[in-house]
Amino acid sequence: MILYNVTVNVENDVAAEWLQWMQEVHIPDVMHTGLFVEYKLFRLLSEVEENTGTTYSVQYFAKNMADYQLYQEKFAKGLQFEHSRRYKGKFVAFRSILESL
């Protein structure tokens, strides 16, 4: 199993709208690619001194690395572009890939 984790710190003035958009539009769009079998959405509860917004972790689970790579090749750029266009200057994100052992 491959875990594609996207950690996003969103400015508080757009956090509620961002969360709604993620749950109603973006995450369903990612899942409709058919390349992930499950997702989980978390909000960071511990405060990080340098963060001024709210931090979330969106975790997408793929069966294998081939599915993740296909997602990156065919879908990631467009979906990330839409996110960046909507929330430009209002978020910071980083992505990581993990493999279950």
Secondary structure, DSSP 8 states (H G I E B T S, - for coil): -EEEEEEEEE-HHHHHHHHHHIIIIIHHHHHTTS--SEEEEEE--S--TT--SEEEEEEEEESSHHHHHHHIIIIIHHHHHHHHHHTTTSEEEEEEEEE--
